[in-house]
Amino acid sequence: MDKVPGREGHIVETIVNDYITRELVEDAALLPLGDATSLLETGILHSLSMLRLAVFLRERFGVTVEDADLVPENFDSVDGICAYLRARDGKAPSHAGIGG
């Protein structure tokens, strides 16, 4: 399980973007996926893919997504997801690896 880095770079963005690109994007025309791309407007995130993403976040980062957190601000983009993870983590931990 990787910790969520604070100011150490964009490692979490890379991990989350890679997962979404590999596992959730069904339309190759949407690639490469930008960190600010709306996952909701593009149809990448829907009910089933949101569940898959929540499981990934729990397994990879140890963050359980609560029902109250399932709002567009938290999950509309890779940037939003990473901001949510950092807010849930509450600190700037050590550098995390990308493997996994």
VOBA-97111 format. One record per atom (N, C-alpha, C, O): residue number from 1; residue in three letters; chain; atom name; x, y, z. Coordinates in steps of 0.1 Angstrom, whole numbers. Layout:
   num   residu   chaine   atome    east   north      up
   NUM      ALA        A      CA       X       Y       Z
...
This chain:
   num   residu   chaine   atome    east   north      up
     1      MET        A       N       8     -12       0
     1      MET        A      CA       0       0       0
     1      MET        A       C       9      12       0
     1      MET        A       O      18      14       8
     2      ASP        A       N       7      21      -9
     2      ASP        A      CA      14      34     -10
     2      ASP        A       C       8      44      -2
     2      ASP        A       O      -4      46      -2
     3      LYS        A       N      16      53       4
     3      LYS        A      CA      11      65      11
     3      LYS        A       C       9      75       0
     3      LYS        A       O      15      74     -11
     4      VAL        A       N       2      85       3
     4      VAL        A      CA      -1      96      -7
     4      VAL        A       C       9     107      -4
     4      VAL        A       O       9     113       7
     5      PRO        A       N      18     110     -14
     5      PRO        A      CA      28     120     -11
     5      PRO        A       C      22     134     -12
     5      PRO        A       O      12     137     -19
     6      GLY        A       N      27     143      -5
     6      GLY        A      CA      23     157      -5
     6      GLY        A       C      29     165     -16
     6      GLY        A       O      24     165     -27
     7      ARG        A       N      40     171     -13
     7      ARG        A      CA      47     180     -23
     7      ARG        A       C      58     173     -30
     7      ARG        A       O      66     179     -37
     8      GLU        A       N      60     160     -29
     8      GLU        A      CA      71     153     -34
     8      GLU        A       C      70     151     -49
     8      GLU        A       O      79     144     -55
     9      GLY        A       N      60     155     -56
     9      GLY        A      CA      58     153     -70
     9      GLY        A       C      44     148     -73
     9      GLY        A       O      35     150     -66
    10      HIS        A       N      43     143     -85
    10      HIS        A      CA      30     139     -90
    10      HIS        A       C      29     124     -92
    10      HIS        A       O      24     118    -101
    11      ILE        A       N      35     116     -82
    11      ILE        A      CA      35     102     -83
    11      ILE        A       C      21      96     -82
    11      ILE        A       O      18      87     -89
    12      VAL        A       N      13     102     -73
    12      VAL        A      CA       0      97     -71
    12      VAL        A       C      -8      99     -84
    12      VAL        A       O     -16      90     -88
    13      GLU        A       N      -7     111     -90
    13      GLU        A      CA     -14     113    -103
    13      GLU        A       C     -10     103    -113
    13      GLU        A       O     -18      98    -120
    14      THR        A       N       3      99    -114
    14      THR        A      CA       7      89    -123
    14      THR        A       C       1      76    -120
    14      THR        A       O      -4      69    -130
    15      ILE        A       N       1      72    -108
    15      ILE        A      CA      -5      59    -104
    15      ILE        A       C     -20      58    -107
    15      ILE        A       O     -25      49    -113
    16      VAL        A       N     -27      69    -104
    16      VAL        A      CA     -42      69    -106
    16      VAL        A       C     -45      70    -121
    16      VAL        A       O     -53      63    -126
    17      ASN        A       N     -37      79    -128
    17      ASN        A      CA     -39      80    -142
    17      ASN        A       C     -36      67    -150
    17      ASN        A       O     -44      63    -158
    18      ASP        A       N     -26      60    -146
    18      ASP        A      CA     -22      47    -152
    18      ASP        A       C     -33      37    -150
    18      ASP        A       O     -37      30    -159
    19      TYR        A       N     -39      37    -138
    19      TYR        A      CA     -49      27    -135
    19      TYR        A       C     -62      30    -143
    19      TYR        A       O     -67      21    -149
    20      ILE        A       N     -66      43    -143
    20      ILE        A      CA     -78      46    -150
    20      ILE        A       C     -76      44    -165
    20      ILE        A       O     -85      38    -172
    21      THR        A       N     -64      47    -171
    21      THR        A      CA     -61      45    -185
    21      THR        A       C     -62      30    -188
    21      THR        A       O     -68      26    -198
    22      ARG        A       N     -56      22    -180
    22      ARG        A      CA     -54       8    -182
    22      ARG        A       C     -68       0    -180
    22      ARG        A       O     -71      -9    -187
    23      GLU        A       N     -75       4    -169
    23      GLU        A      CA     -86      -4    -165
    23      GLU        A       C    -100       2    -168
    23      GLU        A       O    -110      -6    -169
    24      LEU        A       N    -101      15    -169
    24      LEU        A      CA    -115      21    -170
    24      LEU        A       C    -118      27    -183
    24      LEU        A       O    -129      28    -187
    25      VAL        A       N    -108      32    -191
    25      VAL        A      CA    -110      39    -203
    25      VAL        A       C    -114      29    -214
    25      VAL        A       O    -106      20    -217
    26      GLU        A       N    -126      30    -219
    26      GLU        A      CA    -130      20    -230
    26      GLU        A       C    -129      26    -244
    26      GLU        A       O    -129      19    -254
    27      ASP        A       N    -127      39    -245
    27      ASP        A      CA    -126      46    -258
    27      ASP        A       C    -112      51    -260
    27      ASP        A       O    -108      61    -254
    28      ALA        A       N    -104      44    -268
    28      ALA        A      CA     -90      48    -270
    28      ALA        A       C     -89      62    -275
    28      ALA        A       O     -78      68    -274
    29      ALA        A       N     -99      68    -281
    29      ALA        A      CA     -99      82    -286
    29      ALA        A       C     -97      92    -274
    29      ALA        A       O     -93     103    -277
    30      LEU        A       N     -99      88    -262
    30      LEU        A      CA     -98      96    -250
    30      LEU        A       C     -83      97    -245
    30      LEU        A       O     -80     104    -236
    31      LEU        A       N     -75      88    -251
    31      LEU        A      CA     -61      88    -246
    31      LEU        A       C     -52      96    -255
    31      LEU        A       O     -55      98    -266
    32      PRO        A       N     -41     102    -249
    32      PRO        A      CA     -37     100    -235
    32      PRO        A       C     -47     109    -226
    32      PRO        A       O     -52     119    -230
    33      LEU        A       N     -49     103    -214
    33      LEU        A      CA     -58     109    -205
    33      LEU        A       C     -51     120    -197
    33      LEU        A       O     -41     117    -190
    34      GLY        A       N     -56     132    -198
    34      GLY        A      CA     -50     143    -190
    34      GLY        A       C     -55     143    -176
    34      GLY        A       O     -66     138    -173
    35      ASP        A       N     -46     148    -166
    35      ASP        A      CA     -50     148    -152
    35      ASP        A       C     -62     157    -149
    35      ASP        A       O     -69     155    -139
    36      ALA        A       N     -65     166    -158
    36      ALA        A      CA     -76     175    -156
    36      ALA        A       C     -89     171    -164
    36      ALA        A       O     -99     178    -163
    37      THR        A       N     -88     161    -172
    37      THR        A      CA     -99     156    -181
    37      THR        A       C    -110     152    -172
    37      THR        A       O    -109     145    -162
    38      SER        A       N    -123     156    -175
    38      SER        A      CA    -134     152    -168
    38      SER        A       C    -138     138    -170
    38      SER        A       O    -141     134    -182
    39      LEU        A       N    -137     130    -160
    39      LEU        A      CA    -140     116    -161
    39      LEU        A       C    -155     113    -161
    39      LEU        A       O    -159     103    -166
    40      LEU        A       N    -163     123    -157
    40      LEU        A      CA    -177     122    -157
    40      LEU        A       C    -183     126    -171
    40      LEU        A       O    -191     119    -176
    41      GLU        A       N    -178     137    -176
    41      GLU        A      CA    -183     142    -189
    41      GLU        A       C    -179     133    -200
    41      GLU        A       O    -186     131    -210
    42      THR        A       N    -167     126    -199
    42      THR        A      CA    -163     117    -210
    42      THR        A       C    -169     103    -208
    42      THR        A       O    -168      95    -217
    43      GLY        A       N    -176     101    -197
    43      GLY        A      CA    -182      88    -195
    43      GLY        A       C    -173      77    -190
    43      GLY        A       O    -177      65    -189
    44      ILE        A       N    -161      81    -187
    44      ILE        A      CA    -151      71    -181
    44      ILE        A       C    -156      66    -168
    44      ILE        A       O    -156      54    -165
    45      LEU        A       N    -161      75    -159
    45      LEU        A      CA    -166      71    -146
    45      LEU        A       C    -181      70    -147
    45      LEU        A       O    -188      80    -150
    46      HIS        A       N    -186      58    -143
    46      HIS        A      CA    -201      56    -142
    46      HIS        A       C    -202      47    -130
    46      HIS        A       O    -192      45    -123
    47      SER        A       N    -213      42    -127
    47      SER        A      CA    -215      35    -114
    47      SER        A       C    -206      23    -112
    47      SER        A       O    -199      21    -102
    48      LEU        A       N    -204      14    -122
    48      LEU        A      CA    -195       3    -121
    48      LEU        A       C    -181       7    -120
    48      LEU        A       O    -173       1    -112
    49      SER        A       N    -176      16    -129
    49      SER        A      CA    -162      20    -129
    49      SER        A       C    -159      27    -116
    49      SER        A       O    -148      27    -111
    50      MET        A       N    -169      34    -110
    50      MET        A      CA    -166      41     -97
    50      MET        A       C    -164      31     -86
    50      MET        A       O    -155      33     -78
    51      LEU        A       N    -171      20     -86
    51      LEU        A      CA    -169      10     -77
    51      LEU        A       C    -155       3     -78
    51      LEU        A       O    -148       1     -68
    52      ARG        A       N    -151       1     -91
    52      ARG        A      CA    -138      -5     -93
    52      ARG        A       C    -127       5     -89
    52      ARG        A       O    -117       1     -83
    53      LEU        A       N    -129      18     -91
    53      LEU        A      CA    -119      28     -87
    53      LEU        A       C    -118      29     -72
    53      LEU        A       O    -107      29     -66
    54      ALA        A       N    -130      28     -65
    54      ALA        A      CA    -130      28     -50
    54      ALA        A       C    -122      16     -44
    54      ALA        A       O    -115      18     -35
    55      VAL        A       N    -124       5     -50
    55      VAL        A      CA    -117      -7     -46
    55      VAL        A       C    -102      -5     -48
    55      VAL        A       O     -94      -8     -39
    56      PHE        A       N     -98       0     -60
    56      PHE        A      CA     -84       3     -63
    56      PHE        A       C     -78      13     -52
    56      PHE        A       O     -67      10     -47
    57      LEU        A       N     -85      23     -49
    57      LEU        A      CA     -80      33     -40
    57      LEU        A       C     -78      27     -26
    57      LEU        A       O     -69      30     -19
    58      ARG        A       N     -87      18     -22
    58      ARG        A      CA     -86      12      -9
    58      ARG        A       C     -74       2      -9
    58      ARG        A       O     -66       2       1
    59      GLU        A       N     -73      -6     -19
    59      GLU        A      CA     -62     -15     -20
    59      GLU        A       C     -48      -9     -21
    59      GLU        A       O     -38     -13     -15
    60      ARG        A       N     -48       2     -29
    60      ARG        A      CA     -35       8     -32
    60      ARG        A       C     -30      18     -22
    60      ARG        A       O     -19      19     -18
    61      PHE        A       N     -40      26     -17
    61      PHE        A      CA     -36      37      -8
    61      PHE        A       C     -42      36       6
    61      PHE        A       O     -39      44      15
    62      GLY        A       N     -50      25       8
    62      GLY        A      CA     -56      23      22
    62      GLY        A       C     -67      34      25
    62      GLY        A       O     -70      36      37
    63      VAL        A       N     -73      40      15
    63      VAL        A      CA     -83      50      17
    63      VAL        A       C     -97      43      13
    63      VAL        A       O     -99      39       2
    64      THR        A       N    -106      43      23
    64      THR        A      CA    -119      38      20
    64      THR        A       C    -128      50      16
    64      THR        A       O    -129      59      24
    65      VAL        A       N    -134      49       5
    65      VAL        A      CA    -142      60       0
    65      VAL        A       C    -156      58       6
    65      VAL        A       O    -163      48       4
    66      GLU        A       N    -160      68      13
    66      GLU        A      CA    -173      69      20
    66      GLU        A       C    -183      74      10
    66      GLU        A       O    -180      81       1
    67      ASP        A       N    -196      69      12
    67      ASP        A      CA    -207      73       4
    67      ASP        A       C    -208      89       3
    67      ASP        A       O    -210      94      -8
    68      ALA        A       N    -206      96      14
    68      ALA        A      CA    -207     110      14
    68      ALA        A       C    -196     117       6
    68      ALA        A       O    -197     129       2
    69      ASP        A       N    -185     110       3
    69      ASP        A      CA    -174     115      -5
    69      ASP        A       C    -176     114     -20
    69      ASP        A       O    -168     119     -28
    70      LEU        A       N    -186     106     -24
    70      LEU        A      CA    -189     104     -38
    70      LEU        A       C    -196     115     -45
    70      LEU        A       O    -207     115     -49
    71      VAL        A       N    -188     126     -46
    71      VAL        A      CA    -193     139     -52
    71      VAL        A       C    -184     142     -64
    71      VAL        A       O    -172     138     -64
    72      PRO        A       N    -189     149     -74
    72      PRO        A      CA    -181     152     -85
    72      PRO        A       C    -168     159     -82
    72      PRO        A       O    -158     157     -89
    73      GLU        A       N    -168     168     -72
    73      GLU        A      CA    -156     175     -69
    73      GLU        A       C    -144     166     -66
    73      GLU        A       O    -133     169     -69
    74      ASN        A       N    -147     154     -60
    74      ASN        A      CA    -137     145     -56
    74      ASN        A       C    -133     135     -67
    74      ASN        A       O    -122     130     -67
    75      PHE        A       N    -142     133     -77
    75      PHE        A      CA    -139     122     -86
    75      PHE        A       C    -141     126    -101
    75      PHE        A       O    -141     117    -110
    76      ASP        A       N    -141     139    -104
    76      ASP        A      CA    -143     143    -118
    76      ASP        A       C    -131     142    -126
    76      ASP        A       O    -131     142    -139
    77      SER        A       N    -119     142    -120
    77      SER        A      CA    -107     141    -127
    77      SER        A       C     -96     135    -119
    77      SER        A       O     -98     132    -107
    78      VAL        A       N     -85     131    -125
    78      VAL        A      CA     -74     125    -118
    78      VAL        A       C     -69     136    -107
    78      VAL        A       O     -66     132     -96
    79      ASP        A       N     -68     148    -111
    79      ASP        A      CA     -64     159    -102
    79      ASP        A       C     -74     159     -89
    79      ASP        A       O     -69     160     -78
    80      GLY        A       N     -87     158     -92
    80      GLY        A      CA     -96     158     -81
    80      GLY        A       C     -95     146     -72
    80      GLY        A       O     -96     147     -60
    81      ILE        A       N     -93     134     -78
    81      ILE        A      CA     -91     122     -70
    81      ILE        A       C     -79     123     -61
    81      ILE        A       O     -79     119     -49
    82      CYS        A       N     -68     128     -67
    82      CYS        A      CA     -55     130     -59
    82      CYS        A       C     -57     140     -48
    82      CYS        A       O     -51     138     -37
    83      ALA        A       N     -64     151     -51
    83      ALA        A      CA     -66     161     -40
    83      ALA        A       C     -75     154     -29
    83      ALA        A       O     -72     157     -17
    84      TYR        A       N     -84     146     -33
    84      TYR        A      CA     -92     139     -23
    84      TYR        A       C     -84     130     -14
    84      TYR        A       O     -85     129      -2
    85      LEU        A       N     -75     122     -21
    85      LEU        A      CA     -66     113     -14
    85      LEU        A       C     -57     120      -4
    85      LEU        A       O     -55     116       7
    86      ARG        A       N     -51     132      -9
    86      ARG        A      CA     -43     139       0
    86      ARG        A       C     -50     145      12
    86      ARG        A       O     -45     145      23
    87      ALA        A       N     -63     149      10
    87      ALA        A      CA     -71     155      21
    87      ALA        A       C     -74     144      31
    87      ALA        A       O     -74     146      43
    88      ARG        A       N     -77     132      26
    88      ARG        A      CA     -80     120      35
    88      ARG        A       C     -68     116      42
    88      ARG        A       O     -69     111      54
    89      ASP        A       N     -56     117      36
    89      ASP        A      CA     -44     113      43
    89      ASP        A       C     -40     122      54
    89      ASP        A       O     -35     118      64
    90      GLY        A       N     -42     135      51
    90      GLY        A      CA     -40     145      62
    90      GLY        A       C     -25     149      65
    90      GLY        A       O     -23     156      74
    91      LYS        A       N     -16     144      57
    91      LYS        A      CA      -2     147      60
    91      LYS        A       C       6     145      47
    91      LYS        A       O       1     140      37
    92      ALA        A       N      19     149      48
    92      ALA        A      CA      28     147      36
    92      ALA        A       C      37     136      39
    92      ALA        A       O      48     138      44
    93      PRO        A       N      34     123      36
    93      PRO        A      CA      42     112      40
    93      PRO        A       C      54     111      30
    93      PRO        A       O      56     119      21
    94      SER        A       N      62     100      32
    94      SER        A      CA      74      98      24
    94      SER        A       C      70      94      10
    94      SER        A       O      59      91       7
    95      HIS        A       N      80      95       1
    95      HIS        A      CA      79      92     -13
    95      HIS        A       C      73      78     -15
    95      HIS        A       O      78      68      -9
    96      ALA        A       N      63      77     -24
    96      ALA        A      CA      57      64     -27
    96      ALA        A       C      62      58     -40
    96      ALA        A       O      65      66     -50
    97      GLY        A       N      63      45     -41
    97      GLY        A      CA      67      39     -54
    97      GLY        A       C      55      37     -63
    97      GLY        A       O      44      38     -59
    98      ILE        A       N      58      35     -76
    98      ILE        A      CA      48      34     -86
    98      ILE        A       C      44      20     -89
    98      ILE        A       O      33      17     -94
    99      GLY        A       N      53      11     -86
    99      GLY        A      CA      50      -4     -88
    99      GLY        A       C      38      -9     -81
    99      GLY        A       O      34      -3     -71
   100      GLY        A       N      32     -20     -87
   100      GLY        A      CA      21     -25     -80
   100      GLY        A       C      11     -31     -88
   100      GLY        A       O       1     -36     -83
